[in-house]
């Protein structure tokens, strides 16, 4: 047993040709230049993946734009901004109102102002649901140069403000369609210059006098002391 302990350890067998070539390949792959190439390949693959993601995102956004794109023929009946505001933010556009009745809609029976106020207090009419209580307002500067919302539905606004006063000035949300003062001025100019025509042709006239307009829309009667700004 003691003699065997002093025997030299056997030498490992020489590597086979296949193993030797494999080690040589690993040694070559470990060369710094090859490692740099591998890192560059990884980086390019990563960039290519990110570019594909960007391309997919842009295609999705483009498809969304295509879906939302409309022509002027697809525009809604009105471009007025619709919002919900508290009644106390709205102002009257007239100095006086006819104080007895109004119509909810054309063809509907008259309703007294007191009846509407009572219905609002009873909860049988909700200003957020009743279409006739969606007010048309104009965004305009007041005499102090501050922006303000002036309602063109003064009797309805009066009833809403009275209802708000009688419930202790609590917030009363109401839907409004907002036009700017510039929109109103443009509309008045259009009404003054529109005749009953399909607009496919026009004739020149002698002199500066214009014949009486045949517009199907009568010129609006001034209903308030507002002046163009």
JOUR-V20266 format. One record per residue. N is the residue number from 1. NEAR is the number of other C-alpha atoms within 10 Angstrom. D_LAST is the distance of its C-alpha to the last C-alpha in Angstrom with 2 decimals. Layout:
# JOUR-V20266
n=N near=NEAR d_last=D_LAST
n=N near=NEAR d_last=D_LAST
This chain:
# JOUR-V20266
n=1 near=5 d_last=119.32
n=2 near=6 d_last=119.30
n=3 near=6 d_last=120.07
n=4 near=7 d_last=117.17
n=5 near=8 d_last=114.72
n=6 near=8 d_last=115.49
n=7 near=8 d_last=114.96
n=8 near=7 d_last=112.03
n=9 near=7 d_last=108.92
n=10 near=6 d_last=108.76
n=11 near=6 d_last=106.40
n=12 near=6 d_last=103.41
n=13 near=6 d_last=103.79
n=14 near=8 d_last=102.09
n=15 near=10 d_last=98.74
n=16 near=9 d_last=98.95
n=17 near=9 d_last=97.51
n=18 near=9 d_last=94.59
n=19 near=11 d_last=93.81
n=20 near=11 d_last=94.14
n=21 near=12 d_last=91.70
n=22 near=12 d_last=89.19
n=23 near=13 d_last=89.41
n=24 near=12 d_last=88.98
n=25 near=11 d_last=85.81
n=26 near=10 d_last=84.37
n=27 near=10 d_last=85.28
n=28 near=13 d_last=83.50
n=29 near=13 d_last=80.41
n=30 near=12 d_last=80.32
n=31 near=10 d_last=79.99
n=32 near=10 d_last=76.76
n=33 near=10 d_last=75.61
n=34 near=12 d_last=75.91
n=35 near=13 d_last=74.05
n=36 near=12 d_last=71.15
n=37 near=11 d_last=71.11
n=38 near=13 d_last=71.04
n=39 near=11 d_last=68.11
n=40 near=12 d_last=66.25
n=41 near=12 d_last=66.94
n=42 near=12 d_last=65.61
n=43 near=12 d_last=62.46
n=44 near=12 d_last=61.86
n=45 near=12 d_last=62.46
n=46 near=12 d_last=59.96
n=47 near=12 d_last=57.32
n=48 near=12 d_last=58.04
n=49 near=12 d_last=57.62
n=50 near=12 d_last=54.25
n=51 near=12 d_last=53.10
n=52 near=12 d_last=54.12
n=53 near=12 d_last=52.12
n=54 near=12 d_last=49.03
n=55 near=12 d_last=49.54
n=56 near=12 d_last=49.85
n=57 near=12 d_last=46.69
n=58 near=12 d_last=44.68
n=59 near=12 d_last=46.12
n=60 near=12 d_last=45.11
n=61 near=12 d_last=41.51
n=62 near=12 d_last=41.45
n=63 near=12 d_last=42.83
n=64 near=11 d_last=40.12
n=65 near=11 d_last=37.44
n=66 near=10 d_last=39.28
n=67 near=9 d_last=39.42
n=68 near=8 d_last=35.69
n=69 near=9 d_last=34.73
n=70 near=10 d_last=33.21
n=71 near=6 d_last=32.21
n=72 near=6 d_last=29.22
n=73 near=6 d_last=31.72
n=74 near=8 d_last=32.35
n=75 near=9 d_last=28.80
n=76 near=8 d_last=28.41
n=77 near=6 d_last=26.97
n=78 near=9 d_last=23.68
n=79 near=10 d_last=22.17
n=80 near=16 d_last=20.26
n=81 near=10 d_last=21.31
n=82 near=16 d_last=23.84
n=83 near=12 d_last=24.52
n=84 near=13 d_last=26.46
n=85 near=14 d_last=24.92
n=86 near=15 d_last=26.31
n=87 near=21 d_last=25.39
n=88 near=16 d_last=24.59
n=89 near=10 d_last=21.58
n=90 near=20 d_last=19.91
n=91 near=18 d_last=18.04
n=92 near=18 d_last=18.12
n=93 near=18 d_last=15.39
n=94 near=16 d_last=17.50
n=95 near=9 d_last=19.31
n=96 near=11 d_last=22.62
n=97 near=12 d_last=24.54
n=98 near=9 d_last=27.77
n=99 near=11 d_last=30.15
n=100 near=11 d_last=33.19
n=101 near=16 d_last=32.81
n=102 near=16 d_last=30.89
n=103 near=15 d_last=32.00
n=104 near=16 d_last=32.14
n=105 near=10 d_last=32.07
n=106 near=7 d_last=32.76
n=107 near=7 d_last=36.45
n=108 near=9 d_last=36.87
n=109 near=11 d_last=38.19
n=110 near=13 d_last=36.11
n=111 near=13 d_last=36.00
n=112 near=14 d_last=35.52
n=113 near=21 d_last=33.10
n=114 near=15 d_last=36.17
n=115 near=12 d_last=37.89
n=116 near=20 d_last=35.15
n=117 near=21 d_last=35.11
n=118 near=14 d_last=38.91
n=119 near=14 d_last=38.91
n=120 near=18 d_last=36.60
n=121 near=16 d_last=38.94
n=122 near=10 d_last=41.98
n=123 near=10 d_last=40.66
n=124 near=10 d_last=41.23
n=125 near=15 d_last=37.55
n=126 near=15 d_last=35.98
n=127 near=18 d_last=32.15
n=128 near=13 d_last=32.68
n=129 near=11 d_last=34.87
n=130 near=12 d_last=33.77
n=131 near=12 d_last=31.53
n=132 near=12 d_last=30.03
n=133 near=19 d_last=28.71
n=134 near=20 d_last=26.62
n=135 near=21 d_last=23.17
n=136 near=18 d_last=20.04
n=137 near=25 d_last=17.03
n=138 near=23 d_last=13.38
n=139 near=17 d_last=12.26
n=140 near=19 d_last=9.01
n=141 near=15 d_last=8.37
n=142 near=12 d_last=10.22
n=143 near=8 d_last=10.64
n=144 near=6 d_last=12.77
n=145 near=8 d_last=10.54
n=146 near=8 d_last=12.77
n=147 near=11 d_last=12.51
n=148 near=16 d_last=13.85
n=149 near=21 d_last=15.28
n=150 near=24 d_last=14.83
n=151 near=22 d_last=17.79
n=152 near=18 d_last=18.04
n=153 near=18 d_last=21.79
n=154 near=22 d_last=21.91
n=155 near=21 d_last=25.66
n=156 near=21 d_last=26.64
n=157 near=21 d_last=24.55
n=158 near=18 d_last=26.27
n=159 near=19 d_last=29.65
n=160 near=24 d_last=28.98
n=161 near=19 d_last=27.91
n=162 near=16 d_last=30.99
n=163 near=22 d_last=33.14
n=164 near=21 d_last=31.92
n=165 near=14 d_last=32.66
n=166 near=12 d_last=36.12
n=167 near=11 d_last=37.12
n=168 near=8 d_last=36.44
n=169 near=13 d_last=32.87
n=170 near=13 d_last=34.11
n=171 near=13 d_last=31.70
n=172 near=18 d_last=30.90
n=173 near=18 d_last=29.60
n=174 near=21 d_last=27.69
n=175 near=20 d_last=26.53
n=176 near=23 d_last=22.93
n=177 near=17 d_last=21.23
n=178 near=20 d_last=17.85
n=179 near=20 d_last=15.11
n=180 near=16 d_last=11.91
n=181 near=17 d_last=8.54
n=182 near=14 d_last=8.99
n=183 near=14 d_last=12.37
n=184 near=15 d_last=11.41
n=185 near=13 d_last=9.47
n=186 near=12 d_last=12.55
n=187 near=12 d_last=14.83
n=188 near=13 d_last=13.83
n=189 near=12 d_last=14.38
n=190 near=13 d_last=17.62
n=191 near=17 d_last=18.78
n=192 near=15 d_last=18.44
n=193 near=11 d_last=20.46
n=194 near=16 d_last=23.05
n=195 near=15 d_last=26.58
n=196 near=10 d_last=29.51
n=197 near=11 d_last=30.92
n=198 near=6 d_last=32.16
n=199 near=8 d_last=30.58
n=200 near=5 d_last=33.83
n=201 near=6 d_last=33.93
n=202 near=7 d_last=32.05
n=203 near=4 d_last=33.33
n=204 near=5 d_last=32.43
n=205 near=9 d_last=32.26
n=206 near=6 d_last=33.27
n=207 near=6 d_last=30.87
n=208 near=6 d_last=27.16
n=209 near=7 d_last=27.53
n=210 near=8 d_last=26.80
n=211 near=7 d_last=28.99
n=212 near=7 d_last=27.73
n=213 near=15 d_last=26.18
n=214 near=12 d_last=28.63
n=215 near=14 d_last=26.13
n=216 near=11 d_last=27.64
n=217 near=13 d_last=24.27
n=218 near=11 d_last=23.25
n=219 near=15 d_last=19.75
n=220 near=10 d_last=18.08
n=221 near=6 d_last=18.46
n=222 near=7 d_last=15.49
n=223 near=11 d_last=16.57
n=224 near=12 d_last=14.17
n=225 near=8 d_last=12.30
n=226 near=11 d_last=8.84
n=227 near=5 d_last=6.27
n=228 near=7 d_last=3.77
n=229 near=8 d_last=0.00
